[in-house]
Every structure is written in C-alpha cells, then in structure tokens.
Amino acid sequence: MFTISKEFHFSAAHRLLTLAEDHPCFRLHGHNYVVTVELRSPTLTNDGFVIDFRDLVPLKTYIDNRFDHQYLNDVFGDLPTTSEHLAKHFYDWAKDKWPEVSAVKVSETGKTWAEYRP
C-alpha cells in the first residue's frame, strides 16, 4: 500500500461554547491550524503517483477561502469547533473529491492533534 500526505495551514479563531465559562477554551481564542490529508492506494498512476500533489489544490483553495482568518463558530454554526469535528469535516470534503483519502489530521498546536480515520 502506498501512502502520501500533504499539509495545509490556516489561522482562525473560535470558542468552545459547550465548556464551562471558566474553561480557557470557552473564551475567544485562536490557533494556527495544520490540516494533514492522507491518501492511500495499492497501485500508482502511470506517472508513479498515488495522486499528483497538484491535484490537491482545490483543498487548499477551500481552506483558504472558507476557513483562513475566520471565526469558526460562524462557519460551523451549532457544531462544536473541536479539532475532532474539523478533522471529520475535512475528511468528508476531501473523500468526496478523491477516493484515495484515508485520513485527516488537524493540529491546533505543535503538541496536539485529532485524527479522523474511518
């Protein structure tokens, strides 16, 4: 099985409104997010790729246009803006475009991440 990954970055603010008011993440705060999409295939294209990394440009465009420098609570409405929910959202969006997508990780800090892998 061949596996490739690509990182995308964006900055955004959010609040986790389901937490207690004295929890630091209840307050408005921001992160420099890293989204890593993983793709897998048992075979390669004629050019030797799982897919060409350039084919992932639509994901970069989607992230830049919809998430970068946004208030995520406005983007997601009632859905909690946790890394777990973000990972599932990006997985669903990417899997719809590329069947090779096998997982998505979202990191809020250099020491934390959430992964969605069916």
TIGU-68049 format. One record per atom (N, C-alpha, C): residue number from 1; residue in one letter; chain; atom name; x, y, z. Coordinates in nm, 2 decimals, padded with zeros to 4 digits. Example, Ala and Ser with C-alpha at 12.3 -4.5 7.8 and 13.67 -1.06 7.14 Angstrom:
2
(pt 1 "A" "A" "N" (01.32 -00.57 00.78))
(pt 1 "A" "A" "CA" (01.23 -00.45 00.78))
(pt 1 "A" "A" "C" (01.32 -00.33 00.78))
(pt 2 "S" "A" "N" (01.28 -00.22 00.71))
(pt 2 "S" "A" "CA" (01.37 -00.11 00.71))
(pt 2 "S" "A" "C" (01.29 00.00 00.79))
//
This chain:
118
(pt 1 "M" "A" "N" (00.08 -00.12 00.00))
(pt 1 "M" "A" "CA" (00.00 00.00 00.00))
(pt 1 "M" "A" "C" (00.09 00.12 00.00))
(pt 2 "F" "A" "N" (00.06 00.22 -00.09))
(pt 2 "F" "A" "CA" (00.13 00.34 -00.09))
(pt 2 "F" "A" "C" (00.05 00.45 -00.02))
(pt 3 "T" "A" "N" (00.12 00.53 00.06))
(pt 3 "T" "A" "CA" (00.06 00.64 00.14))
(pt 3 "T" "A" "C" (00.13 00.77 00.11))
(pt 4 "I" "A" "N" (00.06 00.87 00.09))
(pt 4 "I" "A" "CA" (00.11 01.01 00.08))
(pt 4 "I" "A" "C" (00.03 01.10 00.18))
(pt 5 "S" "A" "N" (00.09 01.21 00.21))
(pt 5 "S" "A" "CA" (00.03 01.31 00.30))
(pt 5 "S" "A" "C" (00.07 01.45 00.25))
(pt 6 "K" "A" "N" (-00.02 01.54 00.27))
(pt 6 "K" "A" "CA" (00.01 01.68 00.24))
(pt 6 "K" "A" "C" (-00.05 01.77 00.35))
(pt 7 "E" "A" "N" (00.02 01.87 00.40))
(pt 7 "E" "A" "CA" (-00.02 01.96 00.50))
(pt 7 "E" "A" "C" (-00.08 02.09 00.44))
(pt 8 "F" "A" "N" (-00.18 02.14 00.51))
(pt 8 "F" "A" "CA" (-00.23 02.27 00.47))
(pt 8 "F" "A" "C" (-00.24 02.35 00.60))
(pt 9 "H" "A" "N" (-00.23 02.48 00.59))
(pt 9 "H" "A" "CA" (-00.22 02.57 00.71))
(pt 9 "H" "A" "C" (-00.33 02.68 00.70))
(pt 10 "F" "A" "N" (-00.39 02.71 00.82))
(pt 10 "F" "A" "CA" (-00.48 02.83 00.82))
(pt 10 "F" "A" "C" (-00.48 02.88 00.97))
(pt 11 "S" "A" "N" (-00.52 03.00 00.98))
(pt 11 "S" "A" "CA" (-00.53 03.06 01.11))
(pt 11 "S" "A" "C" (-00.68 03.10 01.13))
(pt 12 "A" "A" "N" (-00.73 03.07 01.25))
(pt 12 "A" "A" "CA" (-00.87 03.10 01.28))
(pt 12 "A" "A" "C" (-00.90 03.11 01.43))
(pt 13 "A" "A" "N" (-01.01 03.18 01.46))
(pt 13 "A" "A" "CA" (-01.05 03.19 01.60))
(pt 13 "A" "A" "C" (-01.17 03.11 01.62))
(pt 14 "H" "A" "N" (-01.20 03.07 01.75))
(pt 14 "H" "A" "CA" (-01.32 03.00 01.79))
(pt 14 "H" "A" "C" (-01.34 03.01 01.94))
(pt 15 "R" "A" "N" (-01.46 02.96 01.98))
(pt 15 "R" "A" "CA" (-01.49 02.94 02.12))
(pt 15 "R" "A" "C" (-01.56 02.80 02.13))
(pt 16 "L" "A" "N" (-01.53 02.73 02.24))
(pt 16 "L" "A" "CA" (-01.59 02.60 02.26))
(pt 16 "L" "A" "C" (-01.70 02.63 02.36))
(pt 17 "L" "A" "N" (-01.82 02.66 02.31))
(pt 17 "L" "A" "CA" (-01.93 02.71 02.39))
(pt 17 "L" "A" "C" (-02.00 02.60 02.48))
(pt 18 "T" "A" "N" (-01.97 02.48 02.46))
(pt 18 "T" "A" "CA" (-02.02 02.37 02.54))
(pt 18 "T" "A" "C" (-01.94 02.35 02.67))
(pt 19 "L" "A" "N" (-01.83 02.42 02.68))
(pt 19 "L" "A" "CA" (-01.75 02.41 02.81))
(pt 19 "L" "A" "C" (-01.79 02.51 02.91))
(pt 20 "A" "A" "N" (-01.75 02.48 03.03))
(pt 20 "A" "A" "CA" (-01.78 02.58 03.14))
(pt 20 "A" "A" "C" (-01.72 02.71 03.11))
(pt 21 "E" "A" "N" (-01.79 02.82 03.16))
(pt 21 "E" "A" "CA" (-01.74 02.95 03.13))
(pt 21 "E" "A" "C" (-01.60 02.98 03.19))
(pt 22 "D" "A" "N" (-01.56 02.91 03.29))
(pt 22 "D" "A" "CA" (-01.42 02.93 03.34))
(pt 22 "D" "A" "C" (-01.31 02.85 03.27))
(pt 23 "H" "A" "N" (-01.35 02.77 03.17))
(pt 23 "H" "A" "CA" (-01.26 02.69 03.09))
(pt 23 "H" "A" "C" (-01.19 02.79 02.99))
(pt 24 "P" "A" "N" (-01.06 02.78 02.98))
(pt 24 "P" "A" "CA" (-00.99 02.87 02.89))
(pt 24 "P" "A" "C" (-01.04 02.86 02.74))
(pt 25 "C" "A" "N" (-01.08 02.75 02.70))
(pt 25 "C" "A" "CA" (-01.13 02.73 02.56))
(pt 25 "C" "A" "C" (-01.27 02.78 02.54))
(pt 26 "F" "A" "N" (-01.34 02.82 02.65))
(pt 26 "F" "A" "CA" (-01.47 02.88 02.63))
(pt 26 "F" "A" "C" (-01.45 03.02 02.58))
(pt 27 "R" "A" "N" (-01.34 03.09 02.62))
(pt 27 "R" "A" "CA" (-01.31 03.22 02.58))
(pt 27 "R" "A" "C" (-01.27 03.22 02.43))
(pt 28 "L" "A" "N" (-01.29 03.34 02.37))
(pt 28 "L" "A" "CA" (-01.24 03.36 02.23))
(pt 28 "L" "A" "C" (-01.09 03.34 02.23))
(pt 29 "H" "A" "N" (-01.05 03.26 02.14))
(pt 29 "H" "A" "CA" (-00.90 03.24 02.12))
(pt 29 "H" "A" "C" (-00.88 03.18 01.98))
(pt 30 "G" "A" "N" (-00.75 03.18 01.94))
(pt 30 "G" "A" "CA" (-00.72 03.14 01.80))
(pt 30 "G" "A" "C" (-00.61 03.04 01.80))
(pt 31 "H" "A" "N" (-00.60 02.98 01.68))
(pt 31 "H" "A" "CA" (-00.49 02.88 01.66))
(pt 31 "H" "A" "C" (-00.44 02.90 01.52))
(pt 32 "N" "A" "N" (-00.32 02.85 01.50))
(pt 32 "N" "A" "CA" (-00.26 02.83 01.37))
(pt 32 "N" "A" "C" (-00.27 02.68 01.34))
(pt 33 "Y" "A" "N" (-00.38 02.65 01.26))
(pt 33 "Y" "A" "CA" (-00.41 02.51 01.24))
(pt 33 "Y" "A" "C" (-00.33 02.45 01.13))
(pt 34 "V" "A" "N" (-00.30 02.32 01.14))
(pt 34 "V" "A" "CA" (-00.24 02.24 01.04))
(pt 34 "V" "A" "C" (-00.33 02.12 01.01))
(pt 35 "V" "A" "N" (-00.37 02.11 00.88))
(pt 35 "V" "A" "CA" (-00.46 02.01 00.84))
(pt 35 "V" "A" "C" (-00.37 01.91 00.75))
(pt 36 "T" "A" "N" (-00.37 01.79 00.78))
(pt 36 "T" "A" "CA" (-00.29 01.69 00.71))
(pt 36 "T" "A" "C" (-00.38 01.59 00.65))
(pt 37 "V" "A" "N" (-00.38 01.58 00.52))
(pt 37 "V" "A" "CA" (-00.47 01.48 00.45))
(pt 37 "V" "A" "C" (-00.38 01.37 00.40))
(pt 38 "E" "A" "N" (-00.43 01.25 00.43))
(pt 38 "E" "A" "CA" (-00.35 01.12 00.39))
(pt 38 "E" "A" "C" (-00.43 01.05 00.28))
(pt 39 "L" "A" "N" (-00.36 01.00 00.18))
(pt 39 "L" "A" "CA" (-00.42 00.93 00.07))
(pt 39 "L" "A" "C" (-00.34 00.80 00.06))
(pt 40 "R" "A" "N" (-00.42 00.69 00.03))
(pt 40 "R" "A" "CA" (-00.36 00.56 00.01))
(pt 40 "R" "A" "C" (-00.41 00.49 -00.11))
(pt 41 "S" "A" "N" (-00.32 00.41 -00.17))
(pt 41 "S" "A" "CA" (-00.36 00.33 -00.29))
(pt 41 "S" "A" "C" (-00.27 00.21 -00.30))
(pt 42 "P" "A" "N" (-00.33 00.10 -00.34))
(pt 42 "P" "A" "CA" (-00.24 -00.02 -00.36))
(pt 42 "P" "A" "C" (-00.16 -00.01 -00.49))
(pt 43 "T" "A" "N" (-00.20 00.08 -00.58))
(pt 43 "T" "A" "CA" (-00.14 00.10 -00.71))
(pt 43 "T" "A" "C" (-00.10 00.24 -00.73))
(pt 44 "L" "A" "N" (-00.01 00.27 -00.83))
(pt 44 "L" "A" "CA" (00.03 00.40 -00.86))
(pt 44 "L" "A" "C" (-00.03 00.44 -01.00))
(pt 45 "T" "A" "N" (-00.04 00.56 -01.03))
(pt 45 "T" "A" "CA" (-00.08 00.61 -01.16))
(pt 45 "T" "A" "C" (00.04 00.58 -01.26))
(pt 46 "N" "A" "N" (00.01 00.60 -01.39))
(pt 46 "N" "A" "CA" (00.12 00.58 -01.49))
(pt 46 "N" "A" "C" (00.24 00.67 -01.46))
(pt 47 "D" "A" "N" (00.22 00.78 -01.39))
(pt 47 "D" "A" "CA" (00.33 00.88 -01.36))
(pt 47 "D" "A" "C" (00.40 00.84 -01.23))
(pt 48 "G" "A" "N" (00.35 00.74 -01.16))
(pt 48 "G" "A" "CA" (00.42 00.69 -01.04))
(pt 48 "G" "A" "C" (00.36 00.76 -00.91))
(pt 49 "F" "A" "N" (00.24 00.81 -00.92))
(pt 49 "F" "A" "CA" (00.18 00.88 -00.80))
(pt 49 "F" "A" "C" (00.07 00.80 -00.74))
(pt 50 "V" "A" "N" (00.04 00.82 -00.61))
(pt 50 "V" "A" "CA" (-00.09 00.78 -00.56))
(pt 50 "V" "A" "C" (-00.19 00.88 -00.63))
(pt 51 "I" "A" "N" (-00.17 01.01 -00.61))
(pt 51 "I" "A" "CA" (-00.22 01.11 -00.70))
(pt 51 "I" "A" "C" (-00.12 01.22 -00.70))
(pt 52 "D" "A" "N" (-00.13 01.30 -00.80))
(pt 52 "D" "A" "CA" (-00.03 01.42 -00.81))
(pt 52 "D" "A" "C" (-00.07 01.52 -00.70))
(pt 53 "F" "A" "N" (00.03 01.56 -00.63))
(pt 53 "F" "A" "CA" (00.00 01.66 -00.52))
(pt 53 "F" "A" "C" (-00.07 01.78 -00.57))
(pt 54 "R" "A" "N" (-00.04 01.82 -00.70))
(pt 54 "R" "A" "CA" (-00.10 01.94 -00.76))
(pt 54 "R" "A" "C" (-00.26 01.92 -00.76))
(pt 55 "D" "A" "N" (-00.30 01.79 -00.77))
(pt 55 "D" "A" "CA" (-00.45 01.77 -00.77))
(pt 55 "D" "A" "C" (-00.52 01.81 -00.64))
(pt 56 "L" "A" "N" (-00.44 01.83 -00.54))
(pt 56 "L" "A" "CA" (-00.50 01.87 -00.41))
(pt 56 "L" "A" "C" (-00.52 02.02 -00.39))
(pt 57 "V" "A" "N" (-00.49 02.10 -00.49))
(pt 57 "V" "A" "CA" (-00.50 02.24 -00.49))
(pt 57 "V" "A" "C" (-00.65 02.28 -00.45))
(pt 58 "P" "A" "N" (-00.75 02.21 -00.49))
(pt 58 "P" "A" "CA" (-00.89 02.25 -00.45))
(pt 58 "P" "A" "C" (-00.91 02.25 -00.30))
(pt 59 "L" "A" "N" (-00.84 02.16 -00.23))
(pt 59 "L" "A" "CA" (-00.85 02.16 -00.08))
(pt 59 "L" "A" "C" (-00.78 02.28 -00.02))
(pt 60 "K" "A" "N" (-00.67 02.32 -00.08))
(pt 60 "K" "A" "CA" (-00.60 02.45 -00.03))
(pt 60 "K" "A" "C" (-00.69 02.57 -00.06))
(pt 61 "T" "A" "N" (-00.75 02.57 -00.17))
(pt 61 "T" "A" "CA" (-00.84 02.68 -00.21))
(pt 61 "T" "A" "C" (-00.96 02.69 -00.11))
(pt 62 "Y" "A" "N" (-01.02 02.57 -00.08))
(pt 62 "Y" "A" "CA" (-01.13 02.56 00.01))
(pt 62 "Y" "A" "C" (-01.10 02.61 00.15))
(pt 63 "I" "A" "N" (-00.98 02.56 00.20))
(pt 63 "I" "A" "CA" (-00.94 02.60 00.33))
(pt 63 "I" "A" "C" (-00.91 02.75 00.33))
(pt 64 "D" "A" "N" (-00.84 02.80 00.23))
(pt 64 "D" "A" "CA" (-00.80 02.95 00.23))
(pt 64 "D" "A" "C" (-00.93 03.03 00.22))
(pt 65 "N" "A" "N" (-01.02 03.00 00.14))
(pt 65 "N" "A" "CA" (-01.14 03.08 00.12))
(pt 65 "N" "A" "C" (-01.25 03.07 00.23))
(pt 66 "R" "A" "N" (-01.26 02.95 00.29))
(pt 66 "R" "A" "CA" (-01.37 02.93 00.38))
(pt 66 "R" "A" "C" (-01.32 02.94 00.53))
(pt 67 "F" "A" "N" (-01.20 02.91 00.56))
(pt 67 "F" "A" "CA" (-01.15 02.89 00.70))
(pt 67 "F" "A" "C" (-01.05 02.99 00.74))
(pt 68 "D" "A" "N" (-00.96 03.03 00.65))
(pt 68 "D" "A" "CA" (-00.85 03.12 00.70))
(pt 68 "D" "A" "C" (-00.89 03.25 00.74))
(pt 69 "H" "A" "N" (-00.85 03.29 00.87))
(pt 69 "H" "A" "CA" (-00.88 03.42 00.93))
(pt 69 "H" "A" "C" (-01.03 03.43 00.94))
(pt 70 "Q" "A" "N" (-01.10 03.33 00.98))
(pt 70 "Q" "A" "CA" (-01.24 03.33 01.01))
(pt 70 "Q" "A" "C" (-01.27 03.29 01.15))
(pt 71 "Y" "A" "N" (-01.39 03.32 01.20))
(pt 71 "Y" "A" "CA" (-01.44 03.28 01.33))
(pt 71 "Y" "A" "C" (-01.52 03.15 01.30))
(pt 72 "L" "A" "N" (-01.46 03.04 01.35))
(pt 72 "L" "A" "CA" (-01.51 02.91 01.31))
(pt 72 "L" "A" "C" (-01.65 02.88 01.36))
(pt 73 "N" "A" "N" (-01.69 02.95 01.47))
(pt 73 "N" "A" "CA" (-01.83 02.93 01.52))
(pt 73 "N" "A" "C" (-01.93 02.98 01.42))
(pt 74 "D" "A" "N" (-01.89 03.08 01.34))
(pt 74 "D" "A" "CA" (-01.98 03.13 01.23))
(pt 74 "D" "A" "C" (-01.98 03.03 01.12))
(pt 75 "V" "A" "N" (-01.87 02.97 01.09))
(pt 75 "V" "A" "CA" (-01.86 02.88 00.98))
(pt 75 "V" "A" "C" (-01.94 02.75 01.01))
(pt 76 "F" "A" "N" (-01.93 02.70 01.13))
(pt 76 "F" "A" "CA" (-01.99 02.57 01.16))
(pt 76 "F" "A" "C" (-02.12 02.58 01.23))
(pt 77 "G" "A" "N" (-02.17 02.70 01.27))
(pt 77 "G" "A" "CA" (-02.30 02.71 01.34))
(pt 77 "G" "A" "C" (-02.30 02.64 01.47))
(pt 78 "D" "A" "N" (-02.39 02.55 01.49))
(pt 78 "D" "A" "CA" (-02.41 02.48 01.62))
(pt 78 "D" "A" "C" (-02.31 02.37 01.65))
(pt 79 "L" "A" "N" (-02.23 02.33 01.54))
(pt 79 "L" "A" "CA" (-02.14 02.22 01.56))
(pt 79 "L" "A" "C" (-02.02 02.27 01.64))
(pt 80 "P" "A" "N" (-01.98 02.20 01.75))
(pt 80 "P" "A" "CA" (-01.86 02.24 01.83))
(pt 80 "P" "A" "C" (-01.74 02.24 01.74))
(pt 81 "T" "A" "N" (-01.66 02.34 01.75))
(pt 81 "T" "A" "CA" (-01.54 02.36 01.66))
(pt 81 "T" "A" "C" (-01.42 02.30 01.72))
(pt 82 "T" "A" "N" (-01.43 02.17 01.76))
(pt 82 "T" "A" "CA" (-01.32 02.10 01.81))
(pt 82 "T" "A" "C" (-01.23 02.05 01.69))
(pt 83 "S" "A" "N" (-01.11 02.01 01.72))
(pt 83 "S" "A" "CA" (-01.02 01.95 01.62))
(pt 83 "S" "A" "C" (-01.08 01.82 01.56))
(pt 84 "E" "A" "N" (-01.15 01.75 01.65))
(pt 84 "E" "A" "CA" (-01.21 01.63 01.61))
(pt 84 "E" "A" "C" (-01.32 01.65 01.50))
(pt 85 "H" "A" "N" (-01.41 01.75 01.52))
(pt 85 "H" "A" "CA" (-01.51 01.78 01.42))
(pt 85 "H" "A" "C" (-01.45 01.84 01.30))
(pt 86 "L" "A" "N" (-01.34 01.92 01.31))
(pt 86 "L" "A" "CA" (-01.28 01.98 01.19))
(pt 86 "L" "A" "C" (-01.21 01.86 01.11))
(pt 87 "A" "A" "N" (-01.15 01.77 01.18))
(pt 87 "A" "A" "CA" (-01.09 01.65 01.10))
(pt 87 "A" "A" "C" (-01.20 01.58 01.02))
(pt 88 "K" "A" "N" (-01.31 01.55 01.09))
(pt 88 "K" "A" "CA" (-01.42 01.48 01.02))
(pt 88 "K" "A" "C" (-01.47 01.56 00.90))
(pt 89 "H" "A" "N" (-01.49 01.69 00.92))
(pt 89 "H" "A" "CA" (-01.54 01.78 00.81))
(pt 89 "H" "A" "C" (-01.44 01.78 00.69))
(pt 90 "F" "A" "N" (-01.31 01.80 00.72))
(pt 90 "F" "A" "CA" (-01.22 01.80 00.61))
(pt 90 "F" "A" "C" (-01.21 01.66 00.54))
(pt 91 "Y" "A" "N" (-01.22 01.55 00.62))
(pt 91 "Y" "A" "CA" (-01.22 01.42 00.56))
(pt 91 "Y" "A" "C" (-01.33 01.40 00.47))
(pt 92 "D" "A" "N" (-01.45 01.43 00.51))
(pt 92 "D" "A" "CA" (-01.57 01.42 00.43))
(pt 92 "D" "A" "C" (-01.56 01.50 00.30))
(pt 93 "W" "A" "N" (-01.51 01.62 00.31))
(pt 93 "W" "A" "CA" (-01.50 01.71 00.20))
(pt 93 "W" "A" "C" (-01.40 01.65 00.10))
(pt 94 "A" "A" "N" (-01.28 01.61 00.15))
(pt 94 "A" "A" "CA" (-01.18 01.56 00.06))
(pt 94 "A" "A" "C" (-01.21 01.42 00.00))
(pt 95 "K" "A" "N" (-01.27 01.33 00.08))
(pt 95 "K" "A" "CA" (-01.31 01.20 00.04))
(pt 95 "K" "A" "C" (-01.41 01.21 -00.08))
(pt 96 "D" "A" "N" (-01.49 01.31 -00.08))
(pt 96 "D" "A" "CA" (-01.59 01.33 -00.19))
(pt 96 "D" "A" "C" (-01.52 01.36 -00.32))
(pt 97 "K" "A" "N" (-01.40 01.42 -00.31))
(pt 97 "K" "A" "CA" (-01.33 01.45 -00.43))
(pt 97 "K" "A" "C" (-01.23 01.35 -00.47))
(pt 98 "W" "A" "N" (-01.16 01.28 -00.37))
(pt 98 "W" "A" "CA" (-01.06 01.19 -00.40))
(pt 98 "W" "A" "C" (-01.08 01.06 -00.32))
(pt 99 "P" "A" "N" (-01.12 00.95 -00.39))
(pt 99 "P" "A" "CA" (-01.15 00.82 -00.31))
(pt 99 "P" "A" "C" (-01.02 00.77 -00.24))
(pt 100 "E" "A" "N" (-00.91 00.81 -00.27))
(pt 100 "E" "A" "CA" (-00.79 00.76 -00.21))
(pt 100 "E" "A" "C" (-00.77 00.82 -00.07))
(pt 101 "V" "A" "N" (-00.85 00.92 -00.03))
(pt 101 "V" "A" "CA" (-00.83 00.98 00.10))
(pt 101 "V" "A" "C" (-00.86 00.87 00.21))
(pt 102 "S" "A" "N" (-00.77 00.86 00.31))
(pt 102 "S" "A" "CA" (-00.78 00.76 00.41))
(pt 102 "S" "A" "C" (-00.79 00.82 00.55))
(pt 103 "A" "A" "N" (-00.74 00.94 00.57))
(pt 103 "A" "A" "CA" (-00.75 01.00 00.70))
(pt 103 "A" "A" "C" (-00.72 01.15 00.69))
(pt 104 "V" "A" "N" (-00.76 01.22 00.79))
(pt 104 "V" "A" "CA" (-00.73 01.37 00.80))
(pt 104 "V" "A" "C" (-00.70 01.39 00.95))
(pt 105 "K" "A" "N" (-00.59 01.46 00.97))
(pt 105 "K" "A" "CA" (-00.55 01.51 01.10))
(pt 105 "K" "A" "C" (-00.56 01.66 01.11))
(pt 106 "V" "A" "N" (-00.60 01.71 01.22))
(pt 106 "V" "A" "CA" (-00.60 01.85 01.24))
(pt 106 "V" "A" "C" (-00.52 01.88 01.37))
(pt 107 "S" "A" "N" (-00.43 01.97 01.36))
(pt 107 "S" "A" "CA" (-00.35 02.02 01.48))
(pt 107 "S" "A" "C" (-00.38 02.16 01.51))
(pt 108 "E" "A" "N" (-00.40 02.19 01.64))
(pt 108 "E" "A" "CA" (-00.42 02.33 01.69))
(pt 108 "E" "A" "C" (-00.29 02.38 01.74))
(pt 109 "T" "A" "N" (-00.20 02.30 01.79))
(pt 109 "T" "A" "CA" (-00.07 02.34 01.84))
(pt 109 "T" "A" "C" (00.03 02.23 01.80))
(pt 110 "G" "A" "N" (00.16 02.26 01.82))
(pt 110 "G" "A" "CA" (00.26 02.17 01.78))
(pt 110 "G" "A" "C" (00.26 02.04 01.86))
(pt 111 "K" "A" "N" (00.18 02.03 01.97))
(pt 111 "K" "A" "CA" (00.18 01.92 02.05))
(pt 111 "K" "A" "C" (00.05 01.84 02.06))
(pt 112 "T" "A" "N" (-00.05 01.89 01.98))
(pt 112 "T" "A" "CA" (-00.19 01.83 01.99))
(pt 112 "T" "A" "C" (-00.24 01.81 01.85))
(pt 113 "W" "A" "N" (-00.32 01.70 01.83))
(pt 113 "W" "A" "CA" (-00.39 01.68 01.70))
(pt 113 "W" "A" "C" (-00.50 01.58 01.72))
(pt 114 "A" "A" "N" (-00.59 01.59 01.63))
(pt 114 "A" "A" "CA" (-00.70 01.49 01.63))
(pt 114 "A" "A" "C" (-00.70 01.43 01.49))
(pt 115 "E" "A" "N" (-00.74 01.31 01.48))
(pt 115 "E" "A" "CA" (-00.74 01.24 01.35))
(pt 115 "E" "A" "C" (-00.88 01.18 01.33))
(pt 116 "Y" "A" "N" (-00.93 01.19 01.21))
(pt 116 "Y" "A" "CA" (-01.05 01.11 01.17))
(pt 116 "Y" "A" "C" (-01.00 01.01 01.06))
(pt 117 "R" "A" "N" (-01.02 00.88 01.09))
(pt 117 "R" "A" "CA" (-00.99 00.77 01.00))
(pt 117 "R" "A" "C" (-01.10 00.67 01.02))
(pt 118 "P" "A" "N" (-01.18 00.65 00.91))
(pt 118 "P" "A" "CA" (-01.29 00.55 00.92))
(pt 118 "P" "A" "C" (-01.25 00.41 00.94))
//
